[in-house]
Amino acid sequence: MNKDDLSKAVYEVHGGMSFAEARRVVDVILDLVKGRLMKGEKVLLSGFGSFRVARRKDRKGINPQSREPILIPGRRVVTFKPSKNLKSI
């Protein structure tokens, strides 16, 4: 499923809304979620799951061409933990 599929689902469920308005609704929701995650906040969607930002540590790697050891810098990643309702599917 992608953003366009979500927009179509909103459009089909809500009869008084155009497809363009449904797309804007989905964009606003996703922008809100992204904004909260960028601030480091946890986003909880009851019955679905929660998203949070985790910090990955620096790690050692190997350059596949030269076989030289390299340091792969740490970064921030988004993690998802499904709700208990989704775990039974």
Backbone as numpy.savetxt, mean C-alpha at the origin, in Angstrom:
# Nx Ny Nz CAx CAy CAz Cx Cy Cz
-6.32 -6.82 -8.84 -7.17 -5.65 -8.84 -6.27 -4.42 -8.84
-6.66 -3.44 -9.61 -5.90 -2.20 -9.67 -6.83 -1.01 -9.37
-6.27 0.20 -9.48 -7.04 1.40 -9.13 -8.25 1.58 -10.04
-8.11 1.23 -11.30 -9.23 1.34 -12.23 -10.36 0.37 -11.85
-10.00 -0.85 -11.42 -11.01 -1.82 -10.97 -11.75 -1.29 -9.73
-11.01 -0.68 -8.81 -11.65 -0.10 -7.63 -12.62 1.01 -8.03
-12.20 1.84 -8.97 -13.07 2.92 -9.43 -14.34 2.38 -10.06
-14.22 1.34 -10.86 -15.39 0.71 -11.48 -16.33 0.14 -10.43
-15.77 -0.48 -9.39 -16.61 -1.05 -8.33 -17.36 0.05 -7.59
-16.70 1.16 -7.29 -17.37 2.28 -6.62 -18.47 2.83 -7.52
-18.17 2.98 -8.79 -19.15 3.49 -9.76 -20.37 2.58 -9.84
-20.17 1.27 -9.87 -21.28 0.33 -9.99 -22.13 0.27 -8.72
-21.52 0.40 -7.57 -22.26 0.34 -6.30 -23.03 1.62 -6.04
-22.44 2.74 -6.40 -23.07 4.04 -6.12 -23.71 4.55 -7.40
-25.02 4.42 -7.52 -25.73 4.76 -8.75 -25.74 6.23 -9.12
-25.63 7.14 -8.18 -25.73 8.56 -8.48 -24.41 9.24 -8.75
-23.40 8.48 -9.10 -22.06 9.03 -9.26 -21.53 8.67 -10.64
-20.86 9.61 -11.28 -20.25 9.30 -12.57 -18.96 8.51 -12.34
-18.46 7.90 -13.42 -17.21 7.14 -13.30 -16.05 8.06 -12.93
-16.04 9.28 -13.48 -14.98 10.24 -13.16 -15.01 10.60 -11.67
-16.21 10.77 -11.11 -16.32 11.07 -9.68 -15.87 9.88 -8.84
-16.21 8.67 -9.28 -15.78 7.47 -8.56 -14.26 7.37 -8.57
-13.64 7.71 -9.70 -12.18 7.68 -9.78 -11.56 8.70 -8.84
-12.18 9.89 -8.75 -11.67 10.92 -7.82 -11.79 10.46 -6.37
-12.89 9.77 -6.02 -13.07 9.25 -4.66 -11.96 8.27 -4.32
-11.69 7.35 -5.23 -10.63 6.36 -5.00 -9.28 7.07 -4.88
-9.02 8.07 -5.73 -7.77 8.82 -5.65 -7.62 9.52 -4.30
-8.69 10.13 -3.81 -8.65 10.83 -2.52 -8.34 9.85 -1.40
-9.00 8.70 -1.41 -8.78 7.69 -0.35 -7.33 7.22 -0.38
-6.83 6.89 -1.56 -5.45 6.41 -1.65 -4.44 7.49 -1.28
-4.72 8.74 -1.64 -3.84 9.84 -1.24 -3.82 10.01 0.27
-4.97 9.86 0.92 -5.02 9.95 2.39 -4.20 8.84 3.04
-4.35 7.62 2.54 -3.59 6.49 3.09 -2.10 6.74 2.88
-1.71 7.13 1.67 -0.30 7.39 1.37 0.26 8.51 2.26
-0.51 9.56 2.45 -0.06 10.67 3.28 0.17 10.26 4.72
-0.74 9.45 5.26 -0.57 8.99 6.64 0.65 8.09 6.77
0.86 7.21 5.80 2.02 6.33 5.85 3.31 7.12 5.72
3.32 8.16 4.90 4.52 8.99 4.75 4.86 9.72 6.05
3.84 9.99 6.87 4.07 10.61 8.17 4.50 9.59 9.22
4.51 8.31 8.84 4.91 7.25 9.78 3.76 6.70 10.60
2.55 7.07 10.26 1.38 6.59 11.01 0.92 5.23 10.50
0.28 4.49 11.36 -0.31 3.20 11.00 -1.70 3.46 10.43
-2.07 2.73 9.39 -3.40 2.87 8.78 -4.15 1.56 9.01
-5.24 1.62 9.76 -6.04 0.45 10.10 -7.36 0.51 9.36
-7.65 -0.53 8.56 -8.92 -0.66 7.88 -9.62 -1.87 8.50
-10.55 -1.61 9.40 -11.20 -2.68 10.16 -11.81 -3.72 9.22
-11.58 -4.98 9.54 -12.10 -6.07 8.73 -11.25 -6.39 7.52
-10.24 -5.57 7.24 -9.36 -5.80 6.09 -7.92 -6.03 6.55
-7.36 -5.07 7.29 -6.00 -5.21 7.78 -5.39 -3.86 8.08
-4.09 -3.87 8.35 -3.40 -2.62 8.68 -2.12 -2.50 7.87
-1.80 -1.26 7.53 -0.58 -0.92 6.83 0.29 -0.12 7.79
1.59 -0.34 7.73 2.51 0.48 8.52 3.84 0.55 7.79
4.64 1.54 8.17 5.95 1.73 7.58 6.98 1.08 8.49
7.83 0.25 7.92 8.90 -0.40 8.67 10.24 0.06 8.09
11.26 0.00 8.90 12.61 0.38 8.47 13.43 -0.88 8.24
13.94 -1.05 7.05 14.84 -2.16 6.74 16.26 -1.71 7.04
17.04 -2.57 7.66 18.42 -2.25 8.01 19.32 -2.38 6.79
20.49 -1.74 6.88 21.52 -1.95 5.87 21.87 -3.44 5.85
22.26 -3.93 4.66 22.66 -5.34 4.59 23.78 -5.51 3.58
24.47 -6.62 3.73 25.57 -6.92 2.83 25.04 -7.60 1.59
25.67 -7.31 0.46 25.32 -7.94 -0.80 26.56 -8.17 -1.62
26.37 -8.75 -2.79 27.49 -9.02 -3.69 27.11 -8.49 -5.07
28.03 -7.72 -5.66 27.84 -7.25 -7.02 27.94 -8.48 -7.94
26.86 -8.81 -8.69 26.89 -10.03 -9.49 27.90 -10.01 -10.63
28.31 -8.83 -11.09 29.29 -8.77 -12.19 30.72 -8.91 -11.69
31.05 -8.19 -10.62 32.44 -8.19 -10.14 32.66 -9.10 -8.95
31.57 -9.61 -8.37 31.63 -10.46 -7.17 32.21 -9.73 -5.96
32.25 -8.40 -6.03 32.74 -7.58 -4.93 31.64 -7.42 -3.89
31.99 -7.43 -2.61 30.97 -7.17 -1.59 30.54 -5.71 -1.63
29.25 -5.48 -1.42 28.71 -4.12 -1.40 27.77 -3.99 -0.20
27.48 -2.76 0.17 26.53 -2.49 1.23 25.24 -1.98 0.60
24.15 -2.69 0.85 22.84 -2.27 0.35 22.22 -1.41 1.44
21.96 -0.14 1.16 21.45 0.75 2.21 20.04 0.37 2.65
19.74 0.63 3.91 18.41 0.39 4.43 17.40 1.36 3.82
16.14 1.03 3.98 15.10 1.90 3.43 13.81 1.67 4.19
12.86 2.53 3.92 11.54 2.39 4.52 10.65 1.61 3.56
9.87 0.67 4.11 8.96 -0.14 3.29 7.59 -0.16 3.97
6.56 -0.36 3.18 5.21 -0.49 3.70 4.93 -1.97 3.91
4.44 -2.31 5.10 4.07 -3.69 5.38 2.56 -3.76 5.61
1.99 -4.92 5.33 0.55 -5.14 5.50 0.34 -6.35 6.38
-0.55 -6.20 7.34 -0.93 -7.32 8.19 -2.43 -7.51 8.03
-2.87 -8.66 7.49 -4.30 -8.85 7.26 -5.06 -9.01 8.57
-6.33 -8.65 8.55 -7.16 -8.83 9.74 -7.44 -10.32 9.91
-7.92 -10.69 11.06 -8.22 -12.10 11.33 -9.30 -12.61 10.38
-10.18 -11.73 9.90 -11.22 -12.12 8.96 -10.62 -12.60 7.64
-9.53 -12.00 7.19 -8.90 -12.37 5.93 -8.04 -13.62 6.07
-7.54 -13.88 7.26 -6.66 -15.03 7.45 -7.39 -16.36 7.25
-8.71 -16.36 7.42 -9.46 -17.61 7.30 -9.84 -17.93 5.86
-9.53 -17.01 4.92 -9.88 -17.25 3.52 -8.88 -18.17 2.87
